[in-house]
Amino acid sequence: MELSFKNSKLAKVLNSERELLRTYGPDNGRRIQRRLQNIADAGTLEELSKLPQTRVHELGGNRDEQISVDVRHPYRLILISDHDETPRKPDGGLDWARITKVQVIEITDTH
């Protein structure tokens, strides 16, 4: 999948091993790197969701249309579709099989 970042500050941290390890610690930094690689290697969001360790799921409420990808408790990568027009199923839900571009908007604890 194509991967982008919400802003240049987040891109700087997530594109630099040194910054990742400094910001999130050695263990979580490496796990975040692995998840970013998983996302980049997947063709679609649906393909990514088939990796059990990622526990990809849609969020609700004030995080509607955001997608959570597990890193290691309590950290989650929060993604949104980065298409000009978000691919949707006939019922209006996100069409994971057609989402090929995502944007990382944050790394957080959603619980």
Backbone as CSV, one residue per row, in Angstrom:
resi,resn,N_x,N_y,N_z,CA_x,CA_y,CA_z,C_x,C_y,C_z
1,MET,0.840,-1.178,0.000,0.000,0.000,0.000,0.880,1.235,0.000
2,GLU,0.327,2.301,-0.538,1.016,3.589,-0.455,0.793,4.145,0.943
3,LEU,1.844,4.663,1.519,1.818,5.139,2.896,2.243,6.597,2.950
4,SER,1.434,7.411,3.632,1.795,8.804,3.841,1.580,9.137,5.316
5,PHE,1.926,10.352,5.682,1.868,10.748,7.086,1.108,12.063,7.232
6,LYS,0.459,12.239,8.352,-0.379,13.410,8.602,0.382,14.726,8.465
7,ASN,1.629,14.733,8.952,2.431,15.960,8.888,3.911,15.606,8.812
8,SER,4.728,16.618,8.595,6.166,16.380,8.422,6.835,15.933,9.721
9,LYS,6.329,16.375,10.860,6.911,15.956,12.145,6.745,14.445,12.338
10,LEU,5.534,13.946,12.078,5.278,12.509,12.201,6.101,11.740,11.165
11,ALA,6.180,12.244,9.960,6.975,11.593,8.906,8.440,11.506,9.315
12,LYS,8.966,12.572,9.906,10.372,12.588,10.326,10.644,11.494,11.357
13,VAL,9.763,11.351,12.326,9.943,10.333,13.365,9.801,8.932,12.776
14,LEU,8.751,8.711,11.974,8.467,7.364,11.484,9.379,6.924,10.343
15,ASN,10.042,7.844,9.689,10.966,7.474,8.610,12.414,7.364,9.061
16,SER,12.678,7.582,10.343,14.041,7.524,10.857,14.125,6.513,12.000
17,GLU,14.927,5.476,11.805,15.085,4.471,12.862,15.566,5.122,14.153
18,ARG,16.502,6.027,14.030,17.045,6.708,15.218,15.948,7.473,15.970
19,GLU,15.128,8.231,15.225,14.044,9.002,15.850,12.985,8.075,16.452
20,LEU,12.669,6.998,15.748,11.691,6.034,16.256,12.149,5.436,17.585
21,LEU,13.388,4.993,17.637,13.911,4.367,18.848,14.015,5.375,19.989
22,ARG,14.370,6.606,19.666,14.484,7.640,20.684,13.107,8.020,21.233
23,THR,12.120,8.105,20.352,10.779,8.547,20.752,9.994,7.443,21.449
24,TYR,10.066,6.212,20.949,9.209,5.132,21.453,9.964,4.024,22.187
25,GLY,11.290,4.136,22.277,12.079,3.102,22.927,12.443,2.009,21.935
26,PRO,13.476,1.220,22.276,13.971,0.209,21.331,12.923,-0.830,20.933
27,ASP,12.192,-1.376,21.891,11.229,-2.434,21.589,10.061,-1.900,20.765
28,ASN,9.397,-0.867,21.254,8.252,-0.316,20.527,8.667,0.314,19.212
29,GLY,9.824,0.946,19.166,10.307,1.538,17.928,10.467,0.498,16.831
30,ARG,11.036,-0.648,17.184,11.214,-1.718,16.189,9.876,-2.320,15.777
31,ARG,8.960,-2.427,16.730,7.624,-2.954,16.402,6.874,-2.009,15.468
32,ILE,7.016,-0.713,15.707,6.382,0.274,14.825,6.978,0.154,13.426
33,GLN,8.299,0.004,13.342,8.950,-0.187,12.038,8.383,-1.405,11.322
34,ARG,8.197,-2.511,12.070,7.650,-3.743,11.482,6.245,-3.514,10.943
35,ARG,5.415,-2.825,11.717,4.043,-2.555,11.273,4.037,-1.669,10.026
36,LEU,4.893,-0.656,9.999,4.969,0.196,8.822,5.391,-0.621,7.607
37,GLN,6.300,-1.557,7.809,6.722,-2.430,6.711,5.576,-3.353,6.301
38,ASN,4.825,-3.888,7.269,3.655,-4.712,6.958,2.669,-3.938,6.082
39,ILE,2.433,-2.683,6.442,1.499,-1.837,5.681,2.031,-1.625,4.265
40,ALA,3.306,-1.282,4.157,3.904,-1.030,2.843,3.885,-2.282,1.961
41,ASP,4.062,-3.455,2.569,4.104,-4.711,1.815,2.725,-5.187,1.377
42,ALA,1.690,-4.793,2.092,0.326,-5.237,1.769,-0.175,-4.491,0.535
43,GLY,-0.930,-5.177,-0.289,-1.505,-4.533,-1.466,-2.732,-3.708,-1.125
44,THR,-3.497,-4.195,-0.151,-4.736,-3.533,0.257,-4.883,-3.628,1.774
45,LEU,-5.814,-2.871,2.299,-6.108,-2.941,3.727,-6.631,-4.331,4.098
46,GLU,-7.389,-4.938,3.197,-7.904,-6.282,3.441,-6.759,-7.285,3.588
47,GLU,-5.752,-7.163,2.734,-4.581,-8.043,2.804,-3.850,-7.855,4.137
48,LEU,-3.703,-6.618,4.573,-3.056,-6.330,5.849,-3.832,-6.963,7.001
49,SER,-5.150,-6.927,6.914,-5.990,-7.446,8.005,-5.850,-8.950,8.192
50,LYS,-5.309,-9.648,7.193,-5.141,-11.097,7.302,-3.920,-11.493,8.124
51,LEU,-3.082,-10.512,8.473,-1.952,-10.787,9.365,-2.484,-10.709,10.795
52,PRO,-2.558,-11.848,11.503,-3.213,-11.842,12.821,-2.581,-10.887,13.836
53,GLN,-1.290,-10.677,13.769,-0.626,-9.826,14.753,-0.983,-8.351,14.593
54,THR,-1.558,-7.977,13.459,-1.880,-6.562,13.234,-3.219,-6.159,13.850
55,ARG,-4.135,-7.106,14.015,-5.478,-6.839,14.572,-6.073,-5.549,13.992
56,VAL,-6.132,-5.472,12.695,-6.683,-4.302,12.011,-8.180,-4.238,12.264
57,HIS,-8.660,-3.063,12.682,-10.096,-2.883,12.866,-10.480,-1.412,12.753
58,GLU,-11.724,-1.203,12.345,-12.247,0.155,12.239,-12.669,0.639,13.614
59,LEU,-12.477,1.916,13.837,-12.895,2.530,15.087,-14.244,3.208,14.874
60,GLY,-14.904,3.538,15.956,-16.215,4.174,15.862,-16.261,5.456,16.664
61,GLY,-17.460,5.963,16.850,-17.658,7.182,17.623,-16.970,8.363,16.981
62,ASN,-16.214,9.115,17.783,-15.523,10.289,17.240,-14.309,9.907,16.396
63,ARG,-14.039,8.617,16.276,-12.943,8.126,15.420,-13.490,7.350,14.224
64,ASP,-14.723,7.660,13.846,-15.360,7.003,12.711,-14.489,7.128,11.465
65,GLU,-14.366,6.039,10.727,-13.562,5.926,9.510,-12.062,5.888,9.758
66,GLN,-11.653,5.823,11.007,-10.238,5.621,11.328,-10.009,4.126,11.531
67,ILE,-8.812,3.693,11.224,-8.459,2.281,11.283,-7.302,2.116,12.255
68,SER,-7.445,1.153,13.165,-6.429,0.884,14.171,-5.620,-0.349,13.779
69,VAL,-4.298,-0.245,13.909,-3.395,-1.364,13.657,-2.563,-1.548,14.923
70,ASP,-2.637,-2.735,15.519,-1.891,-2.993,16.749,-0.390,-2.925,16.523
71,VAL,0.290,-2.343,17.499,1.753,-2.362,17.524,2.132,-3.246,18.706
72,ARG,1.982,-2.730,19.894,2.159,-3.459,21.147,1.445,-2.645,22.202
73,HIS,0.670,-3.320,23.014,-0.128,-2.616,24.010,0.731,-1.620,24.771
74,PRO,0.320,-0.383,24.872,-0.964,0.196,24.470,-0.913,0.911,23.124
75,TYR,0.164,0.781,22.361,0.305,1.563,21.144,-0.456,0.992,19.957
76,ARG,-1.085,1.889,19.186,-1.785,1.557,17.956,-1.413,2.596,16.899
77,LEU,-1.202,2.141,15.682,-1.072,3.057,14.549,-2.496,3.381,14.100
78,ILE,-2.809,4.648,13.973,-4.137,5.059,13.532,-4.012,5.559,12.093
79,LEU,-4.794,4.940,11.212,-4.745,5.220,9.787,-6.082,5.756,9.298
80,ILE,-6.028,6.459,8.172,-7.230,6.813,7.435,-6.960,6.514,5.960
81,SER,-8.017,6.338,5.197,-7.876,6.165,3.757,-7.298,7.457,3.180
82,ASP,-6.363,7.329,2.251,-5.741,8.502,1.646,-6.104,8.628,0.162
83,HIS,-7.256,8.082,-0.200,-7.769,8.208,-1.566,-8.505,9.539,-1.696
84,ASP,-8.547,10.084,-2.895,-9.329,11.303,-3.125,-10.790,11.061,-2.745
85,GLU,-11.299,9.897,-3.139,-12.640,9.486,-2.739,-12.499,8.111,-2.092
86,THR,-12.845,8.022,-0.819,-12.673,6.782,-0.070,-13.502,5.658,-0.686
87,PRO,-12.862,4.518,-1.017,-13.602,3.376,-1.561,-14.619,2.863,-0.536
88,ARG,-15.852,2.670,-0.998,-16.930,2.236,-0.114,-17.671,1.043,-0.692
89,LYS,-18.242,0.267,0.215,-19.117,-0.833,-0.159,-20.499,-0.239,-0.450
90,PRO,-21.369,-1.016,-1.077,-22.719,-0.514,-1.353,-23.478,-0.053,-0.096
91,ASP,-23.157,-0.662,1.067,-23.846,-0.271,2.302,-23.258,0.996,2.933
92,GLY,-22.194,1.555,2.315,-21.589,2.785,2.818,-20.341,2.585,3.653
93,GLY,-20.062,1.353,4.057,-18.867,1.065,4.859,-17.599,1.137,4.017
94,LEU,-16.452,1.166,4.683,-15.164,1.191,3.986,-14.946,-0.120,3.235
95,ASP,-14.496,-0.037,1.997,-14.212,-1.213,1.187,-12.727,-1.542,1.315
96,TRP,-12.392,-2.373,2.281,-11.002,-2.706,2.581,-10.275,-3.299,1.385
97,ALA,-10.991,-4.000,0.518,-10.367,-4.649,-0.638,-9.900,-3.633,-1.675
98,ARG,-10.410,-2.405,-1.615,-10.023,-1.378,-2.593,-9.212,-0.242,-1.986
99,ILE,-8.956,-0.293,-0.690,-8.128,0.746,-0.067,-6.668,0.364,-0.244
100,THR,-5.981,1.156,-1.080,-4.577,0.888,-1.409,-3.661,2.025,-0.974
101,LYS,-4.245,3.082,-0.412,-3.475,4.227,0.078,-3.982,4.584,1.466
102,VAL,-3.058,4.664,2.411,-3.432,5.044,3.772,-2.491,6.124,4.291
103,GLN,-2.989,6.864,5.265,-2.194,7.904,5.904,-2.148,7.597,7.397
104,VAL,-0.944,7.617,7.965,-0.790,7.479,9.417,-1.071,8.846,10.019
105,ILE,-2.082,8.889,10.924,-2.398,10.177,11.521,-1.862,10.297,12.947
106,GLU,-1.627,9.151,13.612,-1.039,9.201,14.943,-0.680,7.801,15.435
107,ILE,0.084,7.784,16.507,0.365,6.560,17.256,-0.124,6.863,18.658
108,THR,-1.078,6.055,19.131,-1.719,6.386,20.405,-2.291,5.146,21.075
109,ASP,-2.797,5.343,22.292,-3.555,4.334,23.028,-5.013,4.727,22.891
110,THR,-5.791,3.931,22.175,-7.198,4.266,21.932,-8.119,3.792,23.058
111,HIS,-7.572,3.150,24.064,-8.433,2.638,25.154,-8.390,3.524,26.373
